[in-house]
Amino acid sequence: MTTWKSFLTRAASALVALAIIFALYYFLQVNGLKIIIAIAVALGAWELLSILFKDEPSKTLKSAFFFLSFFVFLVSTMALNLGAIVFAISLIALCMISLLKLHKTGDLQRMTKFQAHSALGLMYVGLLPSFAFRLLDQESGVFWFIFLLAVVFAGDTMAYCFGVLFGKHKVMPTVSPKKTWEGSLGGILGSVVAGVLCWKYLLPEFPGYFIVGLAAVSGYVGQFGDFFESLLKRVADVKDSGKIMPGHGGVLDRIDAVLFASPVVLLGVVIVSHLLS
């Protein structure tokens, strides 16, 4: 009963989030969706501070990471090649700041830990969200963005249901104790069903086999986004990234799979658009 009560809480929270997304799109069109992504990145970067830099006392270093990660995201939304350059420069800047700030402590492990976590964090909340943002700039971009969310969220929902009903064999118990192979297979099935519906009603001009294949692959990769965030939280001894979404936790808890799936979907869009051109 508690499990299904948790499911209903998650569902209600997700419906509220979807209502907000649809409202912003209704009033602001594509710009409304872009605003949602930007807000999610800012909140996600803030949440990541309590995970990657939980034991780092320096507000200067954490502030530098927060602002530079958002700067990487902003530049990457304008041009991915320029974003790669800014990513490198931002990482160099964080290495320089940490060396200048911490060298007198003599704590070499603290310095290298901050630098390694900075590289990981810049990729996670700087580069990865920009792929979802850039998806909106493609032809039929809104439909592809809906495809991304539908594939990931349907996969997540079906994985939860299959895991509760049939789950017996653990996938990575040391990383995420509750995830099972049965749930994973259910998640892929949910992603495929969502992909078929998107193909039929939103993207009928594209080959059905390609859409279904892309849904399966991006849904499966998205599952590893969930595992990845679970790993970060387990190492940091944090249960949820935040408390903004009842039943889900924080923003990162909700979009972890989207972050991993977005570059896969964008690559698929580029490939299929090239084939049809």
Backbone hydrogen bonds, N-H to C=O, Kabsch-Sander energy under -0.5 kcal/mol:
donor,donor_aa,acceptor,acceptor_aa,energy
5,K,1,M,-2.3
6,S,2,T,-2.2
7,F,3,T,-1.9
8,L,4,W,-2.4
9,T,5,K,-2.0
10,R,6,S,-2.4
11,A,7,F,-2.6
12,A,8,L,-2.6
13,S,9,T,-2.4
14,A,10,R,-2.4
15,L,11,A,-2.3
16,V,12,A,-2.0
17,A,13,S,-2.1
18,L,14,A,-2.6
19,A,15,L,-2.3
20,I,16,V,-2.0
21,I,17,A,-2.2
22,F,18,L,-2.8
23,A,19,A,-2.2
24,L,20,I,-2.3
25,Y,21,I,-2.3
26,Y,22,F,-2.5
27,F,23,A,-2.1
28,L,24,L,-2.8
29,Q,25,Y,-2.0
31,N,28,L,-1.1
32,G,29,Q,-1.0
33,L,29,Q,-1.1
34,K,30,V,-2.1
35,I,31,N,-2.2
36,I,32,G,-1.9
37,I,33,L,-2.1
38,A,34,K,-2.4
39,I,35,I,-2.6
40,A,36,I,-2.5
41,V,37,I,-2.3
42,A,38,A,-2.3
43,L,39,I,-2.6
44,G,40,A,-2.7
45,A,41,V,-2.8
46,W,42,A,-1.8
47,E,43,L,-2.5
48,L,44,G,-2.3
49,L,45,A,-1.0
50,S,46,W,-0.7
50,S,47,E,-0.9
51,I,48,L,-1.0
52,L,48,L,-2.7
53,F,48,L,-0.7
53,F,49,L,-1.1
54,K,51,I,-0.7
56,E,53,F,-1.1
59,K,57,P,-0.6
62,K,58,S,-1.8
63,S,59,K,-2.5
64,A,60,T,-2.2
65,F,61,L,-2.1
66,F,62,K,-2.3
67,F,63,S,-2.4
68,L,64,A,-2.2
69,S,65,F,-2.6
70,F,66,F,-1.7
71,F,67,F,-1.9
72,V,68,L,-2.5
73,F,69,S,-1.8
74,L,70,F,-2.5
75,V,71,F,-2.4
76,S,72,V,-2.3
77,T,73,F,-1.7
78,M,74,L,-0.7
78,M,75,V,-0.9
79,A,75,V,-2.0
83,G,79,A,-2.2
84,A,80,L,-1.7
85,I,81,N,-1.2
86,V,82,L,-2.4
87,F,83,G,-2.5
88,A,84,A,-1.9
89,I,85,I,-2.5
90,S,86,V,-2.9
91,L,87,F,-2.3
92,I,88,A,-2.3
93,A,89,I,-2.5
94,L,90,S,-2.4
95,C,91,L,-2.2
96,M,92,I,-2.5
97,I,93,A,-2.8
98,S,94,L,-2.4
99,L,95,C,-2.2
100,L,96,M,-2.7
101,K,97,I,-2.5
102,L,98,S,-2.5
103,H,99,L,-1.7
105,T,102,L,-1.5
106,G,102,L,-0.7
106,G,103,H,-0.8
107,D,102,L,-0.6
108,L,106,G,-1.4
111,M,107,D,-1.6
112,T,108,L,-2.5
113,K,109,Q,-2.3
114,F,110,R,-2.2
115,Q,111,M,-2.2
116,A,112,T,-2.6
117,H,113,K,-2.5
118,S,114,F,-2.0
119,A,115,Q,-1.9
120,L,116,A,-2.0
121,G,117,H,-2.8
122,L,118,S,-2.8
123,M,119,A,-1.6
124,Y,120,L,-2.3
125,V,121,G,-2.8
126,G,122,L,-0.9
127,L,122,L,-1.6
128,L,123,M,-2.4
130,S,127,L,-1.1
131,F,127,L,-0.7
131,F,128,L,-1.2
132,A,128,L,-0.8
133,F,129,P,-1.8
134,R,130,S,-2.7
135,L,131,F,-1.4
136,L,132,A,-0.8
136,L,133,F,-1.0
137,D,134,R,-1.3
138,Q,135,L,-1.3
141,G,138,Q,-1.8
144,W,140,S,-2.1
145,F,141,G,-2.3
146,I,142,V,-2.4
147,F,143,F,-2.3
148,L,144,W,-2.3
149,L,145,F,-2.3
150,A,146,I,-3.2
151,V,147,F,-2.8
152,V,148,L,-2.1
153,F,149,L,-2.9
154,A,150,A,-2.5
155,G,151,V,-1.6
156,D,152,V,-2.3
157,T,153,F,-2.4
158,M,154,A,-2.6
159,A,155,G,-2.3
160,Y,156,D,-1.9
161,C,157,T,-2.3
162,F,158,M,-3.0
163,G,159,A,-2.2
164,V,160,Y,-2.2
165,L,161,C,-2.5
166,F,162,F,-3.0
167,G,162,F,-0.8
167,G,163,G,-1.0
170,K,168,K,-0.7
171,V,179,K,-1.9
175,V,172,M,-1.5
176,S,172,M,-3.2
179,K,176,S,-1.3
181,W,169,H,-2.9
184,S,180,T,-2.2
185,L,181,W,-2.6
186,G,182,E,-2.1
187,G,183,G,-2.3
188,I,184,S,-2.1
189,L,185,L,-2.1
190,G,186,G,-2.5
191,S,187,G,-2.3
192,V,188,I,-2.4
193,V,189,L,-2.5
194,A,190,G,-2.3
195,G,191,S,-2.4
196,V,192,V,-2.5
197,L,193,V,-2.2
198,C,194,A,-2.3
199,W,195,G,-2.5
200,K,196,V,-2.4
201,Y,197,L,-2.3
202,L,198,C,-2.4
203,L,198,C,-2.4
206,F,203,L,-1.5
211,I,207,P,-2.0
212,V,208,G,-2.6
213,G,209,Y,-2.1
214,L,210,F,-2.8
215,A,211,I,-2.3
216,A,212,V,-2.3
217,V,213,G,-2.5
218,S,214,L,-2.7
219,G,215,A,-2.1
220,Y,216,A,-2.1
221,V,217,V,-2.7
222,G,218,S,-2.3
223,Q,219,G,-1.2
224,F,220,Y,-0.9
224,F,221,V,-0.8
225,G,221,V,-0.9
225,G,222,G,-0.5
226,D,222,G,-1.3
227,F,223,Q,-1.9
228,F,224,F,-2.7
229,E,225,G,-2.1
230,S,226,D,-2.1
231,L,227,F,-2.3
232,L,228,F,-2.0
233,K,229,E,-2.5
234,R,230,S,-2.5
235,V,231,L,-2.4
236,A,232,L,-2.0
237,D,233,K,-0.8
238,V,233,K,-2.9
245,M,249,G,-3.1
248,H,245,M,-2.1
249,G,245,M,-3.1
250,G,248,H,-0.6
254,R,250,G,-0.9
254,R,251,V,-0.9
255,I,251,V,-2.2
256,D,252,L,-1.3
259,L,255,I,-2.5
260,F,256,D,-1.2
261,A,257,A,-2.2
262,S,258,V,-2.3
264,V,260,F,-0.5
265,V,261,A,-2.3
266,L,262,S,-2.6
267,L,263,P,-2.3
268,G,264,V,-2.2
269,V,265,V,-2.5
270,V,266,L,-2.3
271,I,267,L,-2.4
272,V,268,G,-2.8
273,S,269,V,-2.3
274,H,270,V,-1.9
275,L,271,I,-2.2
276,L,272,V,-1.6
277,S,273,S,-0.7
277,S,274,H,-0.5
